[in-house]
Amino acid sequence: MSDFTVVGLRVVREAARHGSFSTAAERLGYTQSAVSRQIALMEQAAGRPLFERQARGVQPTEAGRLVLQHAEAVLTELDTARQELADLGARRPRRLRVGAFSTAMAALVPRAIAASPHLRVPLREGLSPRLLSAIARGRLDLAVVTPPRKTPDGIELIPLLDDPLLVAVPLDHPLAGRASVTPDMLRDERWIAGSTDPGTTLLGAWTDDAEVAFVARDWVAKLGLVAAGLGVTVVPGLAVPMVPPTVALVRIDHPSAVRTTAIAQAPGDGALRRPFVEALRDSAAELAAELRRRLR
C-alpha cells in the first residue's frame, strides 16, 4: 500500500477546493496527468476512492472529506514550520500563538502584546472551551480563558485575576453614582443581554424573571442602548476601557458577581511564554487600577 505524501495531500486539497483536476494542475504548476497520478496514489494509500468523477468536475467522497480534513491540519503545520524557519533565518521576532475570549481582547491582551515587541503574536478569538481544545491540540501556545470546572488533561492553568462584574446604567439612572448594587435592586430593570435566557451566561440578566428588552451581542450596540436610556447591561471589569463616559458603572454586590480568568498553556518549557505571561499580569494590574479609579 502506498503512503500519504505531502505532494499528494496538496493535490487532494487543491482538487477539492476547485472541484477540478485540471484547475488543481494549473494552480500547482503540474500537468493534468501528474495530478491524476498523485490522486491515484493517494486513493491507493486510503484504500478507497477520494473523489467522485462527474461530468463537470469532481467532488470529494466521504473518505475524501476525511483525508481533506487531516490534510488541512498537516499542511497548515508544515507551512507554519516553514515560516518559523524563515523567521529564524531572518532573525525576525519569535512567534507566540495566543487566544482569548472577546472581552480579554478589548485591552488585556493588546496591552500585553504592546509590551512584547520581541514577539510576533497571531491572535485567535473564541470561547474558552474551543481555546482549551486548541492548546491541547498544539494549535495555540497560550490563551486567556475562563477556567472550566475540571482542567483538561495536558493543560496548565495559571490564575490571572478575578474579574468583577458591573452593571452599566444611563448617567441619569437612579443607581448611577452608587458604589454597588444588589441583585434585588435590579429587579425592575429592563435588560440588554446577549440572550433572552438569563441563565446562559454571567453576562446576561441578573434577576429572576428579568425583562430582556433588547438582545445584542456586540458591546458597542449594548453600550449604545444603555446610553440612550433603553436598559441596563452587565459589563466585565476587563471591558472598562471601552465603556464610554456616557454610561455609568456600578459594581454588583454578590459573591458570584465575578468571572475568574486564567492563562491556559501546555506544561513544559515556557521560556518563550514566560515573558508574555508576565506582560499579561502587568496588564491585568493596570486594568484593575483603572477600574478602581472609574468606580470612585
N, C-alpha and C positions, 0 to 999 in steps of 0.2 A: 504494500500500500504506500502511496506517495505521502510526503509530509506537506503540511501547510508551509508556505513561504511568504516572505514579506512582499515580494513582487506579485505573487498570486493574490494575496489579500488586497493589495492596492487595486488590482484589476477588478476583483469582485466588487470593491467599493465603488469604483467609477462606473462599472456596468449597471449596478443597482441604482446609483444616483441619476443616471441619464436614460435608463431603460433601453440601452443600445450598446452592442459590442463595438460597432463602428465608431460611435461617438466616444466610447471609452478609449479606443485605439488612438483617435485623433487627439484627445485630451492628454494622453500619456506619451504620445510620440512613438507608438508602436504600430506595426502592421496589424491588419484585422486578423490575419492568420495567427500571429503571435498572441493576440488576446484570446482567440478561440482555444489555442493550445494551453494557455495558462488556466482558463476556466475549466478545461477538461482535466488538468492536473489537480485543481482544487476539488472538483467533483469526485475524482478518484480518491483523494485524501479524505473527503467527507463520507464516501461510500454511498452517495445518493445524489440526485440532481440538485443543483443550486438555483437553476433558472428554468422557467417555463418559456420555451421559444414560441413566440406569437407572430402573427403576420406583420405587426407594426412595431416589433421590438421584443424585449424580454422583460419578465417580471420575476423577482426572487420567489422561490418556493418557501415553504415553512422552514426547511433546512437552510435555505439561503439566507433567510432573515436572521436565523440563529447565528450562522457564521458571520454575517454582516455586523451583528451587534458586537461580537468579540473582536472582529477586525477593526472596528472603530476604536475600541479601547486600546488594542495593541499598537495601532498606527499612531494614535494620539500620544501614547507614552514614548514611542520611538522619536516622534517629532519633537517632543519635549526634551528628550536626551540630546538630540542633535542641536537644539537651540542652546541648551546648557553648556554643551561642549564649545559651541561658537562663542558664548558669553565668556567662558573660561579663557579661551584663546585671546579674546579681545580685552580681557581684564575689565569687563563690564560689572556693574553691581550684581551681587548674588540674588538669586530668585527665591522668594518665600511665598508660597501659595496660602492665602488667608481667606477664611469665610466668616460671615457674621450674619445675625438676624438684622432685620431692616433698621430698627432704631439705633443699633450699635454702629450702623453705617453713617448716622447723621453727624456725629462728631468724634466719638470714642476712637474708632478705627482710623479715620482720616488724620487725626492729630498724631496718632502713633506712627503712621506712615510718614508724615511730615518730619517727625523726629528721627527717622531712619533713612537718611539719604543714601546710605551704603547698600540699601536693598531695593530690588525691583519687586513690587508686590502686586501680582494679579489677584483680583478680588472676586469672590463669589458670594452673592447674597442668597439667603434661603432660610427655611425653617430649621430649627435646631436638630430634629431627627435626621433630616437629609444631610446636614453638615456633619453630624457624627458619623453617619454612614460613609461619607466621602473621606473622612480621616481614616476610618477603619480599612477602607479600600485603597489607601495611599494616594487619593486624588487631591487632598489638601494637607498642608503641613501643620496648620493650627486653625482654630475657629473660636469665635466668641459665641457662646451658646447659653441657653437656659438649661441647666443640668436635668437629666431625666431622673426618675426615682431610683433606677438601678443603672450604674455605669456599665456601658457595653464592654465586653472583653476587648482588650487591646487599645483601650482609651484611657488616658490620664487626664484628670480634671484638676485645674489649678484655680482655687477661688479668686475671684476678681473684685466683686462688690455686691452688696445688697442694694439694688436699685429701688428707691421709694416710688410709690405710685401717687400721682397727684390728680386732682380734678381741675380741669380748665373751665373757667366761667367767664361770662362777659364782665367788663370793667364795672358796669353799673349793677351787677348782681348783688343781692343782699349778703352773699357769702364772700364776696371779694374783699380782700384785706384781712380775713381771718388767718390765724396761723395753721389751723387744721379743722377738719370736719369729720363727724362720724357718719357711717352709712345711713343711720336713721335720719340725719339732717338732709340727706339727698333723696329721701323717699318720694317727694313730689316733683322731682326734676324730670324734664324731658331730655332723653339721652341721644347722643350721636355716637354710634358704635359701628364696629365692623361687621356685626351680625345681629339679627333680631333675637338670637338665642343668648340670653345673659350668661349662660354657663359655659360658653365656648372658650372664653379667654379671660384672663385677668384684666385685659384692656377693654372689656365690654361694660355693660351697665353694672352698677354696684348695689342694687337693691332688688329685692324680690318683686315680681310683678311690675318691673320697670316699664315705663313708656319709652320705647325706642322710636324717636320722631324721625330720625334720618339714619340710613345705613351708608357709610362711606369708609373706604379702606385707606385712601390717600390722606396723609397727615395735613397737607395743605388744605384739602377740602374740609376736613374735620375742624381745623382751627378757624377757617373762614366762616363756617357755620356758627361756631361759638362766638366769634367776634361780632357777628350780625345779630346776636341775641336769640338764636334759634334753638339753643340747648346747651348741654354741658357734655364734656367727654373726659375720659381718663387718659393721662399722659404719663409715660415713664420718665423718671428723672433724667435718663440719658438723652431725651429729646428736648430738654430745656433750651439749648442754644437755638433751636429752630422755632421756638414759640415766640410770636411777635408781641410787642408791648401793648397791643390792643386787646390782649387776653390776660386775665389774672389766674394765678396758680395757687392752689390750696392743698396742703398735704392731707391725705386720707388717714384718719386715726383708727387703724385697725391692725391687729397683729399680722394678718395675711396680706396687707397692702404693701407688698414688697416683691420684687422679682429678683431672685438670686441669679447672678451672672457669673460665668466661669470661662476659663480658657481651656479648650479641649485640644489634646495633642496625643500623638502616639508616643509610648515610652521610648527611652533610649537617649542617645547623644543629642543634646539640644543646643549645641554650640551656635548654630545659625538662628535658632528660635529664641534663645535666651534674651538677647538684647531687645527683641521686639516685644517679648513678654513684659520686660521692664518698662518699655515705652507705653504699653497698654496700661500698666499700673499707674504710671505718671499721668496719663491722660484721664484715667478714672478719678484720680485725686483732684485734678483740675476741675473736672465736671462737678464733683461733689462740692467743691468750694463755690463754684458759680451758682449751684442750686441754693446753697445757704444764703448767698447774697440776694438772690432773686426772691427768696421767701421772707426776707426781713420786713 
